[in-house]
Amino acid sequence: MYAYGPVPSRRLGKSIGVSPIPAKVCSYSCVYCQLGRTSKLQARRERFFPKEDILRDIEAVVKSESADVITFAGDGEPTLCDDLGWLIQKAKQEFGLPTAVITNGSLLFHSDVQTELLAADIVIPTLDAGNPAVFREINRPHRAVEFYQMVTGLTDFRRQYDGQFWLEVMLVKNLNDSNEQLTMIQNVVKEIQPEKVFLMTPIRPPAEIWVKSPDSERVQVAQQMLVNAVTVANREDGEFGITEFANATEAILEISARHPLRMDQAKKIEQKFAEDGTVERLLREKQITLNCYHQVNYINPVRSRANSREKPKSSAELTIKRINCCTFRITVDSEVQKRQYRVILGDAYYNNLARGKMSKEQLLEYCFRYFADNQLLDQLEPKFILRNVCREQPEFEKGIHAIINTGGNTDDAN
């Protein structure tokens, strides 16, 4: 799913999160990231998923739960999404909630990114370093992102922007918490002139096991040095929105994929669904792991390749053309013959199978490669509804689910 929550935010209250990008696609690979190392380091913007599908997902969550804000954050860097400006505008027009963007700020030197973010009510960029060397050490950016270019982007955007502009500084012990490093950060903050500076420390398991929180004395020094600084060191309180989930398993896996859950939070989700023992079962099935950080157990899902954007292997050549939102023309050109199909993939069935994991086109490609690899194309009518085919013949749906769960690898699914 693209939209989720609401989740309790230490800065924004009850926040509906929106992830318009695949998991762990980012322009940074920060050493402290709670979602682990970046799997695809990227600085080029693109459309990852149909924007209309993302908007419909936001609508579904807005209708199911009350919230304070719609936050575009994602499992990586949201400004990599080429449709972000359109999504911000539509969300404001249709749902009547403030919009926020949590960004690492790496692309704000681009004029198109600046223009798109001007429409947001709150923008929260990251600034973890005051010089290029520490920037490379702590944020590990894409080679196309340079420190002074990034700072110029933040400064230029701040001068144009009349919304709420808050900086977030993550303090990491022995990296950026010394007086020397804090003085350099202080100089950059003065140049940017944010309304607030949120001082963060790692409270969830970081990407690198050596990452530690600074001593409390160093955090106090940072708060004194940085203008308008607020320390955000406590764990978040409040409950997660779960109405869009069918059961505790789905809720725990989906939420923890974007927001590592404490054990007590997962247990509360179990109780809401009256499904005690779900966490223990997921541990036995090796769908989740426990990671202890600061003497607190956090739940992390064992990531499958469901978010992989690599094409599954097949000898058949596929051409997929969207006719309208739910109808597609698909040509399968194999070594034996060439076939054409007109397929209806409705929103409800798509959401049930793969919402947030892949686009409709990607799902159809996986389905037809499965059909081709398993010699099932002859059983398909020239015009059909995918839902009917899959549900009339359970082996189809079982195979497609297996493909999604293995990231489109038909060898693993068989």
DOBAFI-684795 format. One record per residue (C-alpha): x, y, z. Coordinates in steps of 0.001 Angstrom, whole numbers, m for minus. Example, Ala and Ser with C-alpha at 12.3 -4.5 7.8 and 13.67 -1.06 7.14 Angstrom:
BEGIN
@X->12300	Y->m4500	Z->7800
@X->13670	Y->m1060	Z->7140
//
This chain:
BEGIN
@X->0	Y->0	Z->0
@X->1105	Y->3576	Z->m637
@X->m772	Y->5229	Z->2249
@X->m793	Y->3902	Z->5780
@X->m1623	Y->4829	Z->9349
@X->m2300	Y->7126	Z->10941
@X->960	Y->6645	Z->12825
@X->1863	Y->8537	Z->16021
@X->4460	Y->11154	Z->15117
@X->6599	Y->12898	Z->17700
@X->6490	Y->16081	Z->15603
@X->3234	Y->15997	Z->13638
@X->662	Y->14203	Z->15802
@X->m1567	Y->11637	Z->14061
@X->m11	Y->11375	Z->10636
@X->m1218	Y->9532	Z->7541
@X->1983	Y->8430	Z->5875
@X->2390	Y->8272	Z->2103
@X->5207	Y->6412	Z->377
@X->5248	Y->7196	Z->m3374
@X->8486	Y->5283	Z->m3959
@X->9627	Y->1652	Z->m3683
@X->11222	Y->487	Z->m461
@X->14759	Y->1733	Z->176
@X->15165	Y->3776	Z->m2989
@X->16995	Y->6857	Z->m1751
@X->19620	Y->9458	Z->m2580
@X->21277	Y->8783	Z->799
@X->22217	Y->5656	Z->2705
@X->22322	Y->7106	Z->6217
@X->24176	Y->5123	Z->8828
@X->21320	Y->5616	Z->11330
@X->18356	Y->4801	Z->9055
@X->15741	Y->2734	Z->10891
@X->14816	Y->941	Z->7658
@X->18309	Y->m357	Z->6978
@X->20775	Y->342	Z->4210
@X->19581	Y->1794	Z->927
@X->19099	Y->m928	Z->m1674
@X->19093	Y->1446	Z->m4664
@X->21062	Y->4674	Z->m4391
@X->19468	Y->7089	Z->m6854
@X->19400	Y->10842	Z->m7497
@X->17253	Y->10846	Z->m10654
@X->13539	Y->11542	Z->m10314
@X->11010	Y->9215	Z->m11932
@X->7431	Y->7990	Z->m11748
@X->7495	Y->4746	Z->m9809
@X->3757	Y->4060	Z->m9507
@X->600	Y->5478	Z->m11144
@X->m214	Y->8700	Z->m9304
@X->m3945	Y->8021	Z->m9449
@X->m3447	Y->4751	Z->m7554
@X->m1513	Y->6562	Z->m4832
@X->m4229	Y->9207	Z->m4523
@X->m6953	Y->6565	Z->m4226
@X->m4947	Y->4868	Z->m1493
@X->m4681	Y->8137	Z->440
@X->m8431	Y->8617	Z->80
@X->m9132	Y->5161	Z->1518
@X->m7040	Y->5834	Z->4627
@X->m8444	Y->9354	Z->5109
@X->m11980	Y->7953	Z->5052
@X->m11174	Y->5208	Z->7550
@X->m9340	Y->7188	Z->10250
@X->m9144	Y->10728	Z->11638
@X->m5744	Y->12376	Z->11315
@X->m3910	Y->15663	Z->11815
@X->m1787	Y->15684	Z->8670
@X->m924	Y->13830	Z->5445
@X->2828	Y->13261	Z->5392
@X->4807	Y->12350	Z->2286
@X->7811	Y->10520	Z->3656
@X->8242	Y->7087	Z->2195
@X->10621	Y->4188	Z->2594
@X->13379	Y->6266	Z->1012
@X->13444	Y->9812	Z->m410
@X->9961	Y->11061	Z->m1462
@X->11213	Y->13862	Z->m3728
@X->12519	Y->11173	Z->m6086
@X->8853	Y->10731	Z->m7059
@X->8196	Y->12787	Z->m10167
@X->4503	Y->13119	Z->m9273
@X->5041	Y->14509	Z->m5772
@X->3838	Y->18021	Z->m6616
@X->645	Y->16702	Z->m8204
@X->m1	Y->14479	Z->m5193
@X->486	Y->17353	Z->m2722
@X->m1904	Y->19588	Z->m4657
@X->m4563	Y->16881	Z->m5017
@X->m4305	Y->15827	Z->m1367
@X->m4854	Y->19405	Z->m210
@X->m7762	Y->19946	Z->m2591
@X->m9605	Y->16711	Z->m1920
@X->m9019	Y->15864	Z->1737
@X->m8810	Y->19161	Z->3591
@X->m5817	Y->18189	Z->5723
@X->m2442	Y->19927	Z->6000
@X->324	Y->18285	Z->3998
@X->3880	Y->17719	Z->5166
@X->6985	Y->16462	Z->3375
@X->9799	Y->14799	Z->5306
@X->12827	Y->14877	Z->3021
@X->16575	Y->14546	Z->3248
@X->16760	Y->17793	Z->1246
@X->19219	Y->16397	Z->m1268
@X->17198	Y->17413	Z->m4342
@X->16034	Y->20857	Z->m3198
@X->18618	Y->22516	Z->m5419
@X->16417	Y->21450	Z->m8370
@X->13963	Y->24202	Z->m9332
@X->11156	Y->21716	Z->m10073
@X->11450	Y->20152	Z->m6614
@X->11388	Y->23593	Z->m5010
@X->8273	Y->24572	Z->m6962
@X->6448	Y->21363	Z->m6011
@X->7254	Y->21623	Z->m2303
@X->6083	Y->25246	Z->m2112
@X->2529	Y->23851	Z->m2072
@X->3115	Y->21829	Z->1116
@X->2134	Y->23241	Z->4505
@X->5150	Y->21804	Z->6339
@X->8567	Y->20842	Z->4970
@X->11083	Y->19043	Z->7178
@X->14520	Y->18529	Z->5583
@X->17501	Y->16800	Z->7181
@X->20811	Y->18430	Z->8035
@X->23213	Y->16130	Z->9867
@X->26555	Y->17700	Z->8983
@X->28258	Y->21054	Z->8679
@X->30987	Y->20014	Z->6250
@X->31454	Y->17674	Z->3257
@X->33557	Y->15063	Z->5066
@X->31029	Y->14333	Z->7813
@X->28183	Y->14619	Z->5275
@X->29730	Y->11761	Z->3290
@X->30412	Y->9758	Z->6446
@X->26975	Y->9987	Z->8048
@X->24604	Y->10362	Z->5060
@X->26607	Y->8435	Z->2418
@X->24979	Y->10312	Z->m494
@X->24716	Y->9472	Z->m4167
@X->27761	Y->10783	Z->m5999
@X->25580	Y->13371	Z->m7792
@X->24692	Y->15053	Z->m4484
@X->27311	Y->17473	Z->m3179
@X->27269	Y->19047	Z->279
@X->27409	Y->22742	Z->m671
@X->24914	Y->22199	Z->m3467
@X->22528	Y->20596	Z->m959
@X->22951	Y->23482	Z->1511
@X->22343	Y->26035	Z->m1243
@X->19151	Y->24218	Z->m2155
@X->17895	Y->24358	Z->1433
@X->18771	Y->28037	Z->1750
@X->17198	Y->29057	Z->m1564
@X->14017	Y->27131	Z->m843
@X->13707	Y->28650	Z->2640
@X->13804	Y->32162	Z->1182
@X->10857	Y->31395	Z->m1098
@X->8790	Y->29288	Z->1248
@X->6138	Y->30794	Z->3516
@X->4974	Y->27538	Z->5144
@X->6413	Y->25907	Z->8245
@X->10046	Y->24979	Z->7639
@X->11703	Y->22797	Z->10252
@X->15154	Y->21234	Z->10133
@X->15874	Y->17808	Z->11551
@X->19350	Y->17027	Z->12879
@X->20167	Y->13442	Z->13822
@X->22984	Y->13326	Z->16370
@X->25270	Y->10281	Z->16233
@X->27880	Y->9664	Z->18886
@X->31450	Y->10454	Z->17773
@X->30313	Y->11566	Z->14328
@X->28619	Y->14959	Z->14638
@X->28226	Y->15610	Z->18385
@X->31581	Y->17248	Z->19166
@X->31799	Y->21012	Z->19784
@X->33693	Y->21401	Z->16518
@X->31069	Y->19596	Z->14454
@X->28165	Y->21283	Z->16255
@X->29708	Y->24694	Z->15543
@X->29839	Y->23867	Z->11827
@X->26213	Y->22707	Z->11872
@X->25317	Y->25872	Z->13785
@X->26816	Y->28037	Z->11034
@X->24798	Y->26274	Z->8341
@X->21603	Y->26482	Z->10405
@X->22080	Y->30233	Z->10791
@X->22401	Y->30516	Z->7024
@X->19227	Y->28512	Z->6374
@X->17148	Y->30150	Z->9164
@X->14535	Y->27467	Z->9883
@X->11640	Y->28125	Z->12246
@X->12570	Y->25114	Z->14361
@X->15388	Y->22609	Z->14658
@X->14465	Y->19145	Z->15881
@X->17383	Y->17401	Z->17545
@X->16940	Y->13663	Z->17061
@X->18888	Y->10704	Z->18401
@X->18662	Y->7102	Z->17175
@X->15952	Y->5330	Z->19187
@X->15260	Y->2426	Z->16798
@X->17745	Y->m127	Z->15421
@X->19973	Y->1687	Z->12883
@X->21365	Y->543	Z->9556
@X->24833	Y->159	Z->11053
@X->25175	Y->m1661	Z->14364
@X->27965	Y->647	Z->15561
@X->25706	Y->3721	Z->15547
@X->25118	Y->5007	Z->19087
@X->23157	Y->7848	Z->20625
@X->25222	Y->10700	Z->22066
@X->25510	Y->11156	Z->25799
@X->22770	Y->13346	Z->27270
@X->25336	Y->16068	Z->28023
@X->26210	Y->16337	Z->24323
@X->22532	Y->16608	Z->23396
@X->22120	Y->19460	Z->25890
@X->25123	Y->21255	Z->24403
@X->23639	Y->20887	Z->20915
@X->20325	Y->22306	Z->22093
@X->22074	Y->25339	Z->23542
@X->24149	Y->25937	Z->20413
@X->21457	Y->25604	Z->17768
@X->18857	Y->28373	Z->17534
@X->15219	Y->27326	Z->18132
@X->16296	Y->23744	Z->18834
@X->13899	Y->21222	Z->20365
@X->15130	Y->17829	Z->21550
@X->12993	Y->14891	Z->20415
@X->14459	Y->11941	Z->22274
@X->11440	Y->10176	Z->23742
@X->9700	Y->7246	Z->22114
@X->6444	Y->8085	Z->20381
@X->3145	Y->7474	Z->22142
@X->m256	Y->6818	Z->20639
@X->m1795	Y->4086	Z->18532
@X->m1384	Y->3097	Z->14914
@X->m4335	Y->3211	Z->12528
@X->m5198	Y->m355	Z->11545
@X->m8660	Y->m198	Z->9965
@X->m7308	Y->m848	Z->6458
@X->m5774	Y->m4171	Z->7513
@X->m7597	Y->m7489	Z->7415
@X->m5839	Y->m9078	Z->10384
@X->m3014	Y->m8684	Z->12895
@X->m490	Y->m10419	Z->10640
@X->m1039	Y->m7970	Z->7806
@X->m1007	Y->m4979	Z->10142
@X->2228	Y->m5963	Z->11900
@X->4077	Y->m6792	Z->8678
@X->2944	Y->m3674	Z->6797
@X->3493	Y->m1194	Z->9631
@X->6858	Y->m2584	Z->10709
@X->8111	Y->m2454	Z->7108
@X->7986	Y->1356	Z->7334
@X->8106	Y->1987	Z->11062
@X->9892	Y->m594	Z->13250
@X->7455	Y->m1614	Z->15984
@X->8268	Y->m2035	Z->19621
@X->7086	Y->m5336	Z->21053
@X->4476	Y->m3573	Z->23199
@X->3074	Y->m1830	Z->20094
@X->2791	Y->m5128	Z->18228
@X->1047	Y->m6709	Z->21216
@X->m1530	Y->m3905	Z->21201
@X->m2232	Y->m4636	Z->17529
@X->m2736	Y->m8310	Z->18411
@X->m5251	Y->m7310	Z->21082
@X->m7206	Y->m5046	Z->18744
@X->m7717	Y->m7947	Z->16343
@X->m8189	Y->m10441	Z->19199
@X->m5383	Y->m12502	Z->17641
@X->m3035	Y->m13193	Z->20542
@X->96	Y->m15129	Z->19615
@X->536	Y->m13519	Z->16188
@X->4017	Y->m12174	Z->16961
@X->5228	Y->m15548	Z->18246
@X->3841	Y->m17279	Z->15135
@X->5524	Y->m14761	Z->12802
@X->8798	Y->m15353	Z->14634
@X->8448	Y->m19143	Z->14246
@X->7662	Y->m18719	Z->10541
@X->10690	Y->m16402	Z->10187
@X->8559	Y->m13604	Z->8752
@X->9908	Y->m11184	Z->11367
@X->12986	Y->m10833	Z->13538
@X->13577	Y->m9168	Z->16894
@X->16249	Y->m6519	Z->17210
@X->17176	Y->m5203	Z->20653
@X->18259	Y->m1548	Z->20745
@X->18571	Y->545	Z->23906
@X->17248	Y->m2482	Z->25807
@X->13992	Y->m2431	Z->23821
@X->12884	Y->m5197	Z->21441
@X->11854	Y->m3990	Z->17976
@X->10118	Y->m6023	Z->15277
@X->11561	Y->m6005	Z->11780
@X->9979	Y->m7845	Z->8838
@X->12128	Y->m10225	Z->6845
@X->12044	Y->m8408	Z->3528
@X->11065	Y->m10460	Z->513
@X->11848	Y->m9375	Z->m3018
@X->8244	Y->m8253	Z->m3547
@X->9377	Y->m4701	Z->m4085
@X->12036	Y->m5644	Z->m6614
@X->11681	Y->m3818	Z->m9895
@X->13662	Y->m6424	Z->m11821
@X->11669	Y->m8193	Z->m14513
@X->10958	Y->m11875	Z->m13957
@X->12695	Y->m14300	Z->m16238
@X->10738	Y->m15602	Z->m19224
@X->11479	Y->m16270	Z->m22874
@X->8209	Y->m14636	Z->m23980
@X->8217	Y->m10969	Z->m24976
@X->5387	Y->m8999	Z->m23386
@X->3853	Y->m5710	Z->m24434
@X->1361	Y->m4146	Z->m22021
@X->m720	Y->m1149	Z->m23073
@X->m3142	Y->577	Z->m20711
@X->m6458	Y->1376	Z->m22435
@X->m8069	Y->2967	Z->m19386
@X->m7671	Y->2750	Z->m15618
@X->m8706	Y->m916	Z->m15438
@X->m8395	Y->m2304	Z->m18986
@X->m5161	Y->m3429	Z->m20663
@X->m4155	Y->m4868	Z->m24029
@X->m1431	Y->m7469	Z->m23639
@X->604	Y->m9038	Z->m26419
@X->2571	Y->m12213	Z->m25691
@X->5142	Y->m13006	Z->m28364
@X->6711	Y->m16381	Z->m27630
@X->8857	Y->m18672	Z->m29733
@X->5717	Y->m20626	Z->m30638
@X->3196	Y->m17915	Z->m31552
@X->1947	Y->m14425	Z->m30932
@X->m1197	Y->m13897	Z->m28837
@X->m3204	Y->m10832	Z->m27825
@X->m5451	Y->m10437	Z->m24795
@X->m7744	Y->m7747	Z->m23474
@X->m7638	Y->m7936	Z->m19663
@X->m9646	Y->m6153	Z->m16990
@X->m7839	Y->m5642	Z->m13700
@X->m10214	Y->m3900	Z->m11301
@X->m9016	Y->m1749	Z->m8413
@X->m10490	Y->m3983	Z->m5715
@X->m8735	Y->m7138	Z->m6930
@X->m5489	Y->m5272	Z->m7599
@X->m5526	Y->m3842	Z->m4065
@X->m6115	Y->m7304	Z->m2658
@X->m3193	Y->m8804	Z->m4563
@X->m470	Y->m6210	Z->m4752
@X->m1383	Y->m2691	Z->m3655
@X->1773	Y->m792	Z->m2717
@X->4033	Y->m3626	Z->m3878
@X->3931	Y->m3027	Z->m7611
@X->1997	Y->m1147	Z->m10282
@X->m840	Y->m2736	Z->m12253
@X->1450	Y->m3102	Z->m15251
@X->4066	Y->m4884	Z->m13165
@X->1436	Y->m7192	Z->m11681
@X->106	Y->m8080	Z->m15130
@X->3614	Y->m8751	Z->m16364
@X->4228	Y->m11159	Z->m13489
@X->881	Y->m12856	Z->m14110
@X->1463	Y->m13378	Z->m17830
@X->5005	Y->m14593	Z->m17350
@X->3618	Y->m17111	Z->m14898
@X->987	Y->m18164	Z->m17463
@X->3647	Y->m18465	Z->m20191
@X->6153	Y->m20365	Z->m18044
@X->3482	Y->m22823	Z->m16927
@X->1987	Y->m23412	Z->m20413
@X->m1345	Y->m21890	Z->m19375
@X->m1816	Y->m19336	Z->m22152
@X->m4021	Y->m21706	Z->m24145
@X->m6518	Y->m21751	Z->m21281
@X->m7061	Y->m17974	Z->m21425
@X->m9862	Y->m16345	Z->m23404
@X->m8952	Y->m13407	Z->m25687
@X->m10975	Y->m11156	Z->m23352
@X->m11156	Y->m11875	Z->m19638
@X->m11318	Y->m10439	Z->m16142
@X->m8192	Y->m11377	Z->m14207
@X->m10083	Y->m11831	Z->m10960
@X->m12447	Y->m14379	Z->m12526
@X->m9648	Y->m16399	Z->m14096
@X->m7688	Y->m16536	Z->m10866
@X->m10633	Y->m17396	Z->m8657
@X->m12158	Y->m19974	Z->m10995
@X->m8832	Y->m21787	Z->m11125
@X->m7157	Y->m21577	Z->m7689
@X->m3802	Y->m22775	Z->m8949
@X->m3482	Y->m19522	Z->m10934
@X->m4052	Y->m17318	Z->m7897
@X->m1797	Y->m19444	Z->m5719
@X->971	Y->m19180	Z->m8291
@X->529	Y->m15425	Z->m8686
@X->648	Y->m14916	Z->m4914
@X->3859	Y->m16945	Z->m4847
@X->5361	Y->m14750	Z->m7577
@X->4520	Y->m11569	Z->m5666
@X->6000	Y->m13004	Z->m2468
@X->9226	Y->m13905	Z->m4280
@X->9521	Y->m10610	Z->m6112
@X->8441	Y->m11978	Z->m9486
@X->10760	Y->m14979	Z->m9644
@X->8796	Y->m17745	Z->m11364
@X->11492	Y->m20307	Z->m10606
@X->10956	Y->m19811	Z->m6860
@X->7163	Y->m19920	Z->m7306
@X->7083	Y->m23339	Z->m8934
//
